[in-house]
Amino acid sequence: MTAHRTAAVAAVAMAVTLLPAIPALAHGAPTDPVSRVVACSPEGGSHTRTVACRAAIAANGAPFTAWDNLRVADVNGRDRQLIPDGRLCSGGLPAYRGLDLARSDWPSTRLAPGAALTMTYGSTIPHTGTFKLFLTKQGYDPTKPLTWSDLPTQPFAQVTDPPLTNGAYRIGARLPADRSGHHVLYTIWQNSSTTDTYYSCSDVVFPASGTSRGSGTAKGGGASYTPVPSPSSSGASPSGSPAAGDSATTVPGTPAAATAPRAEGGPSVPLLAGCAAAVVVGAGGVALAVRRRRG
């Protein structure tokens, strides 16, 4: 065997060895107001050690390492037909079943009814698509499984193609003014650049009627948590426009920028599952390229 052929074989062997260990560059989930999957992931900080998260991880049978990969293919807007009641937070995926536990002590964010909200949706790879934000109806009971009947038919905000800036989408909205107590902010992100739809539950708490509404921004302290920063977060301005009440407002945004995704710290899922980053391996002067696939 020639030296050239020996080098080529060595390069292939090295690539095969390295591929399973390289994390895939995946997608996203809300980091503020924090979603259950982020709060209970290894990146959730102290929230991962809360009673609710420990129970969720135990029920799940595994940690929520792939916090940005909670997605279902080929839904095409048929969310209520394909995602079962009681499994909304997991998107019906067994790998995330711990997120569906019905309990009132999930890490939560304090919000003010009727206030402006900027959701930070951390993302590890850009996709185009539409975000729809729902808030559970007044009277929602967090100790019962979340069902579609707990959510209004229409989202209170809807934003299409906001830009991905510094590792996050920022979605501007106006919260409904008639909520108090514990609620779930349910987010659906239907991609247009892929066939995937992402689902997430963020637990939020509004003050009881007659108490001060505060500034309307997510706050830490008390029973609520300190919001988890998104990857490479900075003070970028929010995208989209506020939406009033429970009526959906479609806000066209700038198409997702081709921002370079982070090179490390992503979810630990195999490279060849979903979106895969290009890998170039060289040995003995021979380069082997694994083509990037769009996920």
LODREN-848216 format. One record per residue: residue in one letter; x, y, z of N, C-alpha, C, O in turn. Coordinates in steps of 0.02 Angstrom, whole numbers, padded with zeros to 5 digits, always signed. Example, Ala and Ser with C-alpha at 12.3 -4.5 7.8 and 13.67 -1.06 7.14 Angstrom:
A+00660-00284+00390+00615-00225+00390+00660-00165+00390+00712-00166+00423/S+00642-00112+00354+00684-00053+00357+00645+00002+00394+00670+00057+00402/
***
This chain:
M+00043-00060+00000+00000+00000+00000+00044+00062+00000+00093+00066+00038/T+00027+00109-00043+00068+00169-00047+00058+00213+00014+00009+00206+00051/A+00106+00258+00024+00100+00304+00080+00038+00348+00074+00006+00364+00123/H+00022+00367+00012-00037+00410+00000-00101+00374+00021-00144+00403+00054/R-00106+00309+00000-00167+00272+00017-00170+00259+00092-00224+00260+00121/T-00114+00246+00122-00113+00236+00195-00138+00297+00232-00175+00292+00281/A-00118+00356+00209-00140+00419+00241-00215+00428+00232-00249+00450+00278/A-00242+00410+00173-00313+00417+00161-00354+00372+00207-00404+00393+00235/V-00331+00309+00214-00366+00262+00258-00364+00287+00330-00413+00281+00367/A-00307+00314+00351-00301+00340+00419-00348+00398+00430-00377+00405+00484/A-00357+00441+00379-00402+00498+00386-00474+00475+00394-00511+00502+00435/V-00495+00425+00355-00563+00398+00361-00574+00369+00430-00625+00381+00462/A-00525+00330+00455-00531+00300+00521-00537+00352+00575-00575+00344+00623/M-00499+00406+00568-00502+00460+00617-00570+00493+00617-00597+00509+00671/A-00599+00505+00558-00664+00537+00553-00718+00494+00585-00760+00519+00622/V-00716+00428+00572-00766+00383+00601-00761+00383+00677-00811+00380+00711/T-00699+00387+00702-00689+00388+00774-00715+00452+00805-00743+00451+00860/L-00705+00508+00771-00722+00573+00800-00796+00590+00796-00821+00625+00840/L-00831+00567+00745-00899+00590+00733-00946+00581+00793-00981+00629+00809/P-00949+00525+00828-00996+00519+00883-00982+00566+00940-01027+00581+00979/A-00921+00590+00947-00903+00632+01004-00914+00706+00991-00909+00746+01037/I-00930+00724+00928-00938+00795+00911-01011+00814+00920-01054+00784+00888/P-01027+00864+00962-01097+00882+00973-01128+00913+00911-01095+00950+00874/A-01192+00897+00898-01227+00928+00842-01245+00999+00860-01254+01016+00918/L-01250+01040+00810-01274+01108+00819-01349+01106+00808-01372+01095+00752/A-01387+01117+00861-01459+01105+00856-01498+01170+00852-01483+01211+00809/H-01546+01181+00894-01599+01227+00877-01616+01276+00934-01582+01327+00938/G-01665+01264+00976-01676+01314+01028-01734+01300+01076-01771+01252+01068/A-01740+01345+01126-01793+01343+01176-01791+01410+01213-01740+01443+01214/P-01848+01430+01245-01848+01493+01283-01803+01490+01344-01804+01442+01382/T-01763+01542+01352-01721+01549+01411-01747+01602+01459-01727+01604+01517/D-01791+01646+01435-01821+01698+01477-01886+01723+01445-01884+01756+01393/P-01943+01707+01476-01953+01667+01536-01929+01595+01525-01944+01564+01474/V-01893+01571+01573-01859+01507+01564-01909+01451+01552-01961+01447+01584/S-01893+01408+01505-01934+01349+01491-01913+01293+01538-01857+01293+01565/R-01957+01245+01547-01941+01189+01592-01880+01151+01568-01838+01130+01608/V-01874+01142+01502-01819+01102+01476-01752+01136+01487-01702+01102+01497/V-01750+01203+01485-01688+01239+01498-01673+01239+01573-01617+01227+01594/A-01724+01254+01614-01714+01257+01686-01688+01191+01713-01647+01191+01759/C-01712+01136+01686-01693+01070+01711-01636+01038+01673-01620+00980+01685/S-01606+01075+01628-01549+01049+01590-01484+01061+01628-01485+01096+01679/P-01429+01032+01606-01365+01046+01639-01346+01120+01637-01303+01141+01676/E-01377+01159+01592-01363+01230+01588-01410+01272+01631-01408+01333+01628/G-01452+01239+01670-01502+01274+01709-01478+01301+01776-01517+01332+01812/G-01415+01290+01791-01388+01316+01854-01422+01286+01915-01434+01226+01917/S-01438+01328+01963-01467+01304+02026-01537+01276+02016-01561+01237+02057/H-01570+01294+01961-01638+01269+01949-01640+01194+01937-01690+01161+01950/T-01585+01169+01911-01581+01097+01898-01587+01058+01963-01609+01000+01962/R-01569+01088+02019-01570+01054+02083-01636+01064+02121-01643+01038+02177/T-01683+01100+02092-01748+01109+02126-01785+01043+02129-01770+00996+02092/V-01834+01040+02174-01873+00979+02183-01908+00960+02118-01909+00901+02100/A-01937+01009+02084-01973+00995+02023-01927+00967+01969-01944+00919+01935/C-01869+00997+01960-01823+00974+01908-01795+00905+01925-01787+00863+01880/R-01781+00893+01989-01756+00827+02007-01809+00774+01994-01794+00718+01973/A-01872+00792+02007-01927+00745+01993-01935+00734+01918-01948+00678+01896/A-01927+00788+01879-01933+00782+01806-01879+00739+01777-01892+00698+01733/I-01818+00748+01801-01762+00707+01776-01771+00634+01795-01756+00590+01755/A-01796+00622+01856-01808+00553+01877-01862+00521+01835-01856+00463+01814/A-01917+00558+01822-01971+00531+01781-01949+00521+01709-01973+00477+01674/N-01902+00563+01688-01877+00560+01619-01830+00500+01609-01827+00471+01555/G-01795+00483+01663-01747+00429+01658-01680+00451+01630-01636+00409+01620/A-01672+00515+01617-01610+00542+01589-01612+00618+01595-01666+00647+01596/P-01554+00650+01599-01552+00724+01603-01573+00755+01537-01570+00723+01484/F-01595+00817+01540-01617+00853+01480-01557+00888+01447-01555+00949+01442/T-01509+00848+01427-01448+00876+01397-01463+00911+01331-01437+00965+01318/A-01505+00881+01290-01523+00910+01225-01582+00958+01234-01636+00947+01207/W-01571+01011+01273-01625+01057+01289-01652+01094+01227-01709+01118+01228/D-01612+01098+01174-01633+01136+01115-01657+01091+01059-01661+01112+01001/N-01675+01030+01075-01692+00982+01022-01762+00952+01031-01776+00898+01006/L-01805+00988+01067-01873+00963+01079-01916+00983+01018-01946+01037+01017/R-01917+00940+00969-01949+00956+00905-01985+00895+00877-01965+00838+00890/V-02038+00909+00839-02077+00856+00807-02081+00872+00733-02096+00929+00714/A-02067+00823+00691-02067+00834+00619-02137+00827+00589-02179+00789+00615/D-02148+00863+00535-02207+00855+00492-02274+00867+00528-02323+00834+00513/V-02275+00914+00575-02338+00932+00607-02380+00976+00561-02440+00967+00554/N-02346+01024+00529-02379+01067+00480-02441+01103+00507-02492+01107+00473/G-02435+01129+00568-02490+01168+00597-02544+01127+00629-02592+01155+00656/R-02538+01061+00629-02590+01017+00658-02572+01000+00731-02577+00943+00752/D-02552+01052+00768-02529+01042+00837-02581+01007+00880-02566+00959+00915/R-02642+01032+00878-02694+01006+00922-02717+00936+00901-02746+00899+00942/Q-02704+00918+00840-02723+00851+00818-02668+00799+00834-02683+00740+00846/L-02605+00820+00833-02550+00773+00838-02516+00771+00907-02486+00720+00925/I-02519+00826+00945-02488+00827+01012-02542+00811+01063-02589+00849+01071/P-02536+00755+01100-02589+00733+01145-02597+00779+01206-02549+00808+01229/D-02659+00784+01231-02671+00817+01294-02628+00785+01349-02618+00724+01349/G-02604+00826+01395-02563+00801+01448-02490+00790+01429-02449+00773+01472/R-02474+00801+01365-02405+00792+01342-02382+00852+01301-02337+00846+01259/L-02411+00910+01315-02395+00970+01276-02324+00993+01288-02290+01015+01242/C-02300+00988+01351-02234+01015+01366-02178+00972+01336-02124+00997+01322/S-02192+00908+01327-02143+00863+01297-02151+00858+01222-02111+00825+01188/G-02203+00889+01195-02217+00880+01124-02236+00809+01107-02234+00789+01049/G-02255+00770+01159-02272+00700+01148-02212+00655+01139-02219+00597+01119/L-02152+00681+01152-02091+00643+01142-02071+00607+01206-02063+00639+01258/P-02063+00541+01204-02044+00503+01265-01979+00528+01296-01971+00523+01357/A-01933+00553+01256-01868+00575+01282-01874+00637+01326-01826+00656+01359/Y-01933+00670+01326-01943+00731+01366-02004+00724+01412-02032+00774+01434/R-02026+00663+01427-02088+00652+01463-02088+00683+01533-02142+00698+01560/G-02030+00691+01562-02027+00720+01629-02052+00792+01632-02070+00816+01686/L-02055+00826+01576-02077+00896+01574-02153+00902+01582-02178+00957+01594/D-02189+00846+01576-02262+00848+01579-02288+00838+01650-02349+00837+01659/L-02245+00832+01700-02269+00822+01768-02313+00880+01789-02295+00939+01779/A-02371+00864+01817-02418+00916+01840-02401+00935+01911-02414+00897+01958/R-02371+00994+01920-02351+01017+01986-02345+01093+01984-02336+01123+01931/S-02348+01124+02042-02350+01197+02047-02283+01227+02068-02279+01288+02079/D-02230+01186+02073-02167+01213+02098-02112+01214+02046-02053+01213+02063/W-02130+01215+01981-02080+01222+01929-02043+01289+01936-02074+01337+01958/P-01979+01293+01919-01946+01359+01917-01988+01407+01874-02007+01390+01818/S-02002+01466+01901-02048+01511+01867-02022+01582+01865-01975+01600+01900/T-02054+01621+01823-02035+01692+01814-02094+01736+01833-02150+01724+01811/R-02081+01787+01873-02134+01834+01891-02145+01884+01834-02097+01914+01809/L-02208+01892+01814-02227+01938+01761-02283+01982+01785-02314+01969+01837/A-02297+02035+01748-02352+02081+01765-02406+02077+01711-02390+02082+01652/P-02469+02069+01730-02522+02065+01680-02527+02129+01639-02523+02184+01667/G-02537+02122+01575-02544+02180+01531-02479+02214+01513-02480+02264+01477/A-02423+02190+01538-02359+02224+01527-02327+02200+01462-02346+02149+01433/A-02277+02238+01440-02238+02218+01382-02191+02161+01401-02164+02161+01456/L-02183+02114+01357-02140+02057+01369-02092+02050+01311-02111+02057+01253/T-02029+02036+01326-01981+02017+01275-01957+01947+01292-01918+01937+01338/M-01981+01898+01253-01957+01830+01263-01889+01822+01231-01879+01842+01174/T-01842+01791+01268-01777+01774+01240-01778+01699+01225-01785+01658+01269/Y-01772+01683+01161-01775+01614+01139-01705+01594+01116-01686+01607+01059/G-01667+01562+01161-01599+01543+01145-01598+01493+01088-01639+01447+01086/S-01551+01501+01042-01547+01456+00985-01474+01442+00968-01431+01485+00975/T-01461+01381+00946-01393+01361+00930-01382+01355+00855-01327+01340+00833/I-01434+01365+00815-01427+01367+00742-01487+01406+00715-01542+01397+00740/P-01477+01448+00664-01534+01489+00640-01582+01449+00597-01562+01407+00556/H-01646+01463+00606-01699+01437+00563-01751+01492+00553-01760+01535+00596/T-01784+01492+00496-01840+01537+00486-01903+01502+00510-01906+01440+00514/G-01954+01542+00526-02017+01512+00548-02058+01561+00590-02039+01619+00598/T-02113+01536+00616-02161+01578+00654-02166+01554+00726-02175+01495+00739/F-02159+01602+00772-02168+01590+00843-02240+01608+00863-02264+01662+00845/K-02273+01564+00899-02340+01578+00925-02338+01570+01001-02316+01518+01026/L-02362+01622+01036-02360+01622+01109-02431+01618+01136-02475+01657+01118/F-02442+01568+01179-02507+01559+01213-02497+01565+01288-02444+01548+01314/L-02548+01589+01322-02547+01592+01395-02609+01555+01420-02664+01567+01396/T-02600+01511+01468-02657+01473+01494-02712+01520+01518-02699+01575+01541/K-02774+01495+01512-02833+01535+01531-02834+01546+01606-02806+01507+01645/Q-02867+01600+01626-02875+01613+01697-02912+01554+01728-02962+01530+01700/G-02889+01532+01786-02918+01474+01819-02878+01410+01806-02896+01357+01831/Y-02825+01416+01767-02782+01357+01754-02756+01328+01819-02734+01364+01864/D-02758+01262+01823-02735+01226+01883-02670+01190+01866-02671+01140+01829/P-02612+01213+01893-02548+01182+01876-02539+01112+01904-02493+01077+01885/T-02584+01091+01949-02578+01024+01977-02614+00972+01934-02617+00913+01953/K-02641+00993+01877-02673+00948+01830-02634+00949+01765-02604+01000+01749/P-02634+00895+01727-02598+00894+01663-02621+00949+01616-02681+00963+01611/L-02573+00980+01582-02589+01034+01535-02623+01005+01473-02597+00958+01442/T-02681+01033+01455-02717+01010+01396-02729+01069+01349-02721+01127+01368/W-02749+01053+01288-02763+01106+01239-02821+01150+01262-02823+01209+01245/S-02868+01122+01300-02924+01162+01323-02903+01214+01374-02941+01261+01388/D-02843+01206+01404-02817+01257+01450-02791+01318+01414-02779+01370+01446/L-02782+01313+01348-02754+01368+01309-02807+01399+01264-02851+01364+01240/P-02803+01465+01253-02849+01497+01205-02838+01468+01135-02785+01440+01121/T-02888+01474+01094-02881+01448+01025-02829+01486+00986-02793+01457+00946/Q-02824+01551+00998-02777+01594+00962-02721+01617+01008-02732+01628+01067/P-02660+01623+00982-02604+01649+01023-02614+01723+01039-02648+01758+01001/F-02584+01746+01093-02588+01817+01108-02534+01856+01070-02535+01917+01068/A-02486+01820+01041-02435+01852+01000-02410+01801+00949-02407+01741+00962/Q-02392+01828+00892-02365+01785+00838-02313+01826+00799-02327+01881+00776/V-02253+01799+00793-02198+01834+00761-02165+01788+00710-02150+01730+00725/T-02154+01814+00651-02124+01775+00597-02054+01801+00580-02044+01861+00571/D-02006+01756+00576-01938+01769+00555-01903+01826+00592-01875+01870+00560/P-01903+01825+00659-01861+01874+00694-01787+01856+00682-01772+01798+00668/P-01742+01905+00686-01672+01889+00675-01642+01852+00734-01662+01861+00791/L-01594+01810+00720-01555+01777+00772-01495+01821+00787-01451+01830+00745/T-01495+01850+00847-01443+01898+00866-01408+01874+00930-01440+01864+00981/N-01343+01866+00926-01304+01845+00984-01333+01783+01017-01338+01780+01078/G-01351+01734+00976-01373+01670+01003-01444+01666+01026-01463+01619+01061/A-01486+01716+01008-01556+01713+01031-01602+01752+00984-01582+01801+00952/Y-01664+01729+00981-01718+01769+00952-01750+01808+01009-01756+01782+01065/R-01771+01869+00995-01805+01910+01046-01872+01929+01019-01878+01963+00967/I-01924+01908+01054-01992+01912+01029-02032+01960+01072-02042+01948+01132/G-02053+02015+01043-02091+02066+01079-02165+02050+01079-02193+02028+01029/A-02198+02061+01137-02270+02046+01143-02299+02088+01200-02263+02116+01241/R-02365+02091+01202-02402+02122+01258-02440+02067+01293-02481+02033+01261/L-02429+02058+01357-02461+02005+01395-02536+02020+01404-02555+02078+01410/P-02578+01969+01406-02649+01979+01424-02654+02012+01492-02613+02000+01536/A-02704+02054+01501-02710+02094+01562-02751+02062+01617-02756+02089+01672/D-02781+02003+01603-02829+01975+01651-02804+01912+01685-02844+01871+01706/R-02739+01903+01692-02713+01843+01723-02686+01857+01793-02660+01911+01806/S-02693+01808+01836-02662+01811+01903-02645+01740+01923-02677+01692+01900/G-02596+01733+01967-02577+01667+01990-02529+01631+01942-02496+01663+01901/H-02526+01565+01949-02479+01524+01911-02507+01507+01842-02565+01486+01836/H-02466+01517+01790-02487+01503+01721-02430+01471+01683-02373+01470+01707/V-02445+01446+01624-02394+01419+01579-02395+01461+01516-02447+01470+01484/L-02337+01486+01498-02327+01520+01434-02304+01466+01385-02248+01440+01390/Y-02348+01450+01339-02336+01394+01293-02315+01423+01225-02350+01463+01195/T-02256+01401+01202-02228+01427+01140-02224+01373+01088-02199+01318+01100/I-02249+01388+01028-02243+01344+00970-02201+01380+00918-02217+01437+00899/W-02149+01349+00896-02106+01377+00843-02110+01331+00782-02078+01278+00782/Q-02148+01350+00733-02154+01310+00672-02104+01335+00620-02110+01390+00594/N-02055+01293+00606-02004+01311+00558-02031+01313+00487-02077+01276+00469/S-02003+01357+00448-02016+01357+00376-01955+01334+00337-01960+01315+00279/S-01896+01335+00369-01835+01311+00337-01824+01237+00348-01781+01207+00315/T-01863+01206+00393-01863+01133+00403-01935+01111+00411-01981+01153+00410/T-01946+01047+00420-02014+01022+00432-02031+01017+00506-02083+00991+00524/D-01987+01043+00549-01994+01034+00621-02036+01089+00654-02038+01146+00631/T-02069+01069+00709-02103+01116+00753-02078+01103+00824-02073+01046+00846/Y-02062+01158+00859-02035+01155+00927-02089+01175+00977-02129+01220+00963/Y-02089+01142+01035-02138+01156+01087-02102+01170+01153-02050+01140+01168/S-02130+01216+01193-02098+01229+01257-02149+01258+01306-02196+01292+01287/C-02137+01243+01370-02177+01269+01425-02133+01311+01470-02081+01288+01495/S-02153+01374+01481-02120+01418+01529-02170+01433+01584-02224+01459+01571/D-02152+01417+01646-02197+01431+01702-02188+01504+01724-02132+01527+01735/V-02245+01538+01731-02243+01609+01750-02294+01621+01806-02343+01585+01812/V-02282+01673+01845-02326+01690+01901-02343+01764+01897-02300+01807+01891/F-02409+01778+01899-02433+01846+01900-02458+01863+01971-02483+01819+02005/P-02450+01926+01993-02474+01944+02059-02550+01939+02063-02585+01944+02013/A-02574+01927+02124-02647+01923+02134-02679+01990+02118-02646+02042+02122/S-02742+01989+02101-02778+02050+02084-02774+02099+02142-02781+02081+02200/G-02762+02162+02124-02758+02215+02174-02689+02229+02200-02679+02278+02235/T-02640+02187+02182-02571+02200+02202-02535+02238+02148-02559+02243+02091/S-02477+02264+02165-02439+02304+02117-02417+02261+02058-02396+02204+02066/R-02421+02290+01998-02402+02255+01938-02327+02259+01924-02302+02220+01884/G-02293+02304+01955-02221+02309+01943-02206+02335+01874-02248+02369+01843/S-02146+02321+01849-02123+02350+01786-02141+02309+01726-02136+02333+01669/G-02163+02247+01736-02182+02206+01679-02125+02166+01649-02133+02135+01597/T-02067+02168+01680-02011+02128+01654-02001+02068+01699-02020+02069+01758/A-01970+02016+01672-01958+01956+01712-01913+01973+01771-01862+02008+01763/K-01930+01949+01829-01892+01966+01889-01873+01903+01927-01908+01853+01925/G-01817+01907+01963-01798+01853+02007-01816+01871+02078-01848+01922+02090/G-01796+01830+02125-01810+01844+02194-01874+01811+02217-01916+01792+02176/G-01883+01803+02281-01943+01771+02307-01947+01699+02283-01898+01662+02285/A-02007+01681+02259-02018+01613+02236-01998+01603+02164-01998+01547+02138/S-01980+01657+02131-01962+01652+02060-01887+01644+02053-01849+01655+02099/Y-01867+01625+01993-01797+01612+01981-01764+01672+01947-01799+01717+01923/T-01699+01672+01945-01663+01722+01906-01656+01695+01835-01629+01641+01825/P-01680+01732+01785-01680+01706+01716-01612+01681+01695-01560+01711+01709/V-01612+01624+01659-01551+01594+01633-01530+01632+01571-01570+01637+01525/P-01469+01658+01566-01448+01695+01506-01444+01649+01447-01426+01590+01453/S-01460+01676+01388-01454+01637+01327-01382+01634+01306-01342+01676+01327/P-01364+01585+01263-01294+01581+01240-01272+01647+01207-01308+01674+01165/S-01214+01671+01226-01186+01733+01197-01234+01791+01201-01238+01831+01154/S-01272+01796+01257-01323+01848+01262-01290+01916+01269-01236+01923+01298/S-01323+01966+01243-01302+02035+01251-01364+02078+01249-01420+02051+01245/G-01357+02142+01252-01414+02186+01255-01443+02203+01188-01459+02261+01176/A-01451+02156+01145-01481+02170+01079-01553+02189+01088-01587+02165+01133/S-01578+02232+01044-01646+02255+01049-01694+02200+01029-01676+02159+00987/P-01755+02198+01059-01803+02146+01043-01830+02154+00973-01831+02210+00945/S-01853+02098+00944-01883+02101+00878-01958+02097+00885-01983+02075+00937/G-01993+02118+00834-02065+02114+00834-02097+02171+00871-02062+02213+00901/S-02164+02173+00869-02203+02226+00900-02249+02195+00952-02267+02137+00947/P-02268+02235+01004-02312+02208+01055-02378+02188+01025-02402+02217+00977/A-02409+02137+01055-02476+02117+01036-02522+02131+01093-02503+02125+01151/A-02584+02150+01078-02630+02171+01130-02676+02113+01149-02698+02075+01106/G-02689+02107+01215-02736+02058+01240-02721+01988+01217-02663+01967+01214/D-02776+01951+01200-02768+01883+01177-02773+01878+01102-02773+01823+01075/S-02775+01936+01066-02779+01931+00994-02711+01922+00963-02663+01956+00982/A-02706+01876+00916-02642+01863+00885-02621+01921+00842-02662+01949+00806/T-02558+01939+00846-02530+01991+00804-02470+01962+00767-02422+01940+00798/T-02474+01962+00702-02419+01937+00662-02370+01994+00650-02389+02046+00624/V-02308+01983+00667-02256+02035+00661-02202+02009+00614-02163+01966+00634/P-02200+02034+00553-02146+02011+00508-02079+02036+00533-02073+02094+00552/G-02029+01993+00533-01963+02012+00555-01913+02004+00499-01930+01984+00444/T-01851+02019+00515-01797+02008+00467-01782+01934+00465-01778+01903+00518/P-01774+01905+00406-01757+01833+00402-01697+01817+00446-01651+01857+00453/A-01698+01759+00475-01645+01739+00521-01577+01746+00489-01564+01720+00435/A-01534+01783+00523-01467+01796+00495-01425+01733+00498-01436+01690+00541/A-01379+01728+00453-01335+01670+00451-01279+01678+00502-01220+01678+00486/T-01301+01684+00564-01253+01693+00618-01216+01627+00630-01247+01574+00630/A-01151+01630+00639-01112+01569+00651-01133+01539+00717-01128+01572+00769/P-01158+01476+00717-01178+01445+00780-01119+01431+00824-01062+01428+00801/R-01133+01424+00889-01078+01414+00936-01043+01348+00922-01075+01299+00902/A-00979+01347+00934-00939+01289+00917-00936+01239+00973-00915+01181+00963/E-00955+01259+01033-00952+01212+01088-01007+01229+01137-01037+01283+01135/G-01020+01181+01181-01072+01191+01232-01141+01174+01206-01189+01189+01241/G-01148+01145+01146-01213+01127+01120-01237+01062+01150-01205+01034+01195/P-01295+01039+01127-01323+00978+01155-01282+00917+01137-01251+00915+01084/S-01281+00867+01181-01241+00808+01167-01283+00756+01131-01302+00705+01159/V-01298+00770+01068-01332+00722+01025-01286+00707+00967-01243+00747+00950/P-01295+00648+00936-01248+00628+00884-01245+00678+00827-01295+00709+00810/L-01187+00685+00796-01176+00732+00742-01221+00719+00684-01245+00766+00652/L-01234+00655+00668-01272+00639+00609-01347+00640+00621-01385+00621+00576/A-01369+00661+00681-01441+00668+00693-01459+00740+00688-01427+00783+00718/G-01512+00756+00649-01532+00825+00641-01482+00864+00601-01457+00839+00551/C-01467+00925+00624-01420+00968+00588-01350+00947+00605-01333+00939+00664/A-01308+00939+00555-01239+00918+00566-01191+00970+00539-01201+00996+00484/A-01139+00984+00578-01091+01033+00556-01038+01000+00513-01023+00941+00521/A-01010+01039+00468-00958+01012+00425-00896+00998+00466-00877+01037+00509/V-00864+00942+00452-00803+00922+00487-00750+00908+00435-00762+00873+00386/V-00692+00935+00445-00636+00922+00400-00580+00890+00441-00557+00919+00490/V-00559+00831+00420-00507+00795+00456-00449+00786+00409-00458+00764+00352/G-00388+00803+00432-00330+00795+00389-00280+00748+00420-00268+00750+00481/A-00251+00705+00379-00199+00660+00404-00152+00645+00346-00174+00625+00293/G-00089+00655+00357-00040+00642+00306-00051+00683+00243-00035+00662+00188/G-00080+00743+00253-00091+00787+00196-00155+00773+00158-00168+00804+00107/V-00197+00725+00183-00260+00708+00149-00317+00736+00191-00321+00721+00251/A-00362+00775+00161-00418+00805+00197-00481+00766+00181-00493+00748+00123/L-00522+00753+00233-00586+00719+00224-00640+00766+00249-00638+00788+00306/A-00689+00781+00207-00742+00827+00227-00807+00789+00234-00825+00749+00191/V-00843+00802+00290-00910+00775+00299-00958+00832+00285-00957+00883+00320/R-01000+00825+00236-01042+00881+00214-01093+00898+00266-01122+00854+00298/R-01103+00961+00276-01153+00985+00323-01222+00974+00295-01236+00989+00237/R-01267+00946+00338-01335+00936+00318-01380+00984+00356-01369+00998+00415/R-01430+01010+00322-01475+01057+00353-01526+01019+00394-01556+00971+00370/G-01535+01041+00458-01582+01004+00501-01645+01042+00512-01689+01017+00547/
***
